[in-house]
C-alpha cells in the first residue's frame, strides 16, 4: 500500500500529465521505463511508485518543477 505522500505525488503527476494530454505510454517512453509502469504506479492498490529520479525526469517532460509534485506543508 502506498503512503499518503506517495499517493499525493502520484496524483499530482497524473493530473499534470492529463492536463497536457500526455498518455501513459508517451510518458513511460520519455522517462525510459516500461510501457506498463506508469499505469501500475497510477493504480492506488499497486505497490509501484516513482523514485526521485523518475520525478526529476517527469518534471522535464511535463515542463514543470519537481516541487510541483509535493505539498506545501507536510501531510498528516
Protein Blocks (a to p, Z undefined) as FASTA:
>chain_A
ZZfklmmmmmmmmmmmmmnopafklmmmmnopafklmmmmmpmkbmbdcdfklmmmmmmm
nopafklmpcfbdcZZ
